[in-house]
Amino acid sequence: MKRLLRESFRLSDATLAGLQTNYDWVLNARRSLLTVKSVEPMEEFQRIVARVASDEQRISMRSVHQEQ
């Protein structure tokens, strides 16, 4: 499990670098992670990172509107 999570981070380095903020990530692996294809955890991690990026943009836009 740890190997799959580390690999997800390693393969997502460029995506993570695109975020506005550096985060301390805490991931809780499910035991079912052991029975799925290795692509599935990576896809789920990518969805999480995309959601964080979307939230960052939304918050940034809200801040810009409040300053005006």
C-alpha positions as CSV (number, residue, x, y, z in Angstrom):
1,M,0.0,0.0,0.0
2,K,2.7,2.5,0.9
3,R,4.5,1.8,-2.3
4,L,1.4,2.6,-4.3
5,L,0.8,5.8,-2.4
6,R,4.4,6.9,-2.8
7,E,4.3,6.1,-6.5
8,S,1.1,8.2,-6.9
9,F,3.0,11.2,-5.4
10,R,6.1,10.5,-7.6
11,L,4.1,10.3,-10.8
12,S,2.1,13.4,-9.8
13,D,5.1,15.7,-9.2
14,A,4.3,18.0,-12.1
15,T,0.6,18.2,-11.1
16,L,1.4,18.9,-7.5
17,A,3.9,21.6,-8.5
18,G,1.1,23.4,-10.3
19,L,-0.8,24.0,-7.1
20,Q,-0.6,27.5,-5.7
21,T,0.2,26.3,-2.2
22,N,2.4,23.5,-0.8
23,Y,0.4,21.1,1.4
24,D,1.1,18.4,3.9
25,W,-0.8,15.5,2.5
26,V,-2.3,12.8,4.7
27,L,-3.7,9.8,2.9
28,N,-5.5,6.9,4.6
29,A,-5.2,3.8,2.5
30,R,-8.1,1.4,2.4
31,R,-7.4,-2.3,2.5
32,S,-9.3,-2.6,-0.8
33,L,-6.4,-0.7,-2.4
34,L,-4.5,-4.0,-2.4
35,T,-7.1,-5.7,-4.7
36,V,-7.4,-3.0,-7.4
37,K,-5.3,-2.2,-10.4
38,S,-2.5,0.2,-9.8
39,V,-4.1,2.7,-12.2
40,E,-7.2,3.2,-10.0
41,P,-5.4,4.7,-7.0
42,M,-3.5,7.0,-9.3
43,E,-6.6,8.2,-11.0
44,E,-8.3,8.8,-7.6
45,F,-5.2,10.7,-6.4
46,Q,-5.3,12.8,-9.6
47,R,-9.0,13.6,-8.9
48,I,-8.1,14.8,-5.4
49,V,-5.3,17.0,-6.7
50,A,-7.6,18.4,-9.4
51,R,-10.3,19.2,-6.8
52,V,-7.7,21.0,-4.6
53,A,-6.6,23.0,-7.7
54,S,-10.2,23.9,-8.5
55,D,-10.8,25.0,-4.9
56,E,-7.7,27.1,-5.0
57,Q,-8.9,28.9,-8.1
58,R,-12.3,29.5,-6.7
59,I,-10.9,30.9,-3.5
60,S,-8.5,33.1,-5.5
61,M,-11.3,34.4,-7.6
62,R,-13.4,35.2,-4.6
63,S,-10.5,37.1,-3.1
64,V,-10.1,39.2,-6.2
65,H,-13.8,40.1,-6.2
66,Q,-13.7,41.1,-2.6
67,E,-10.7,43.4,-3.2
68,Q,-12.7,45.3,-5.9
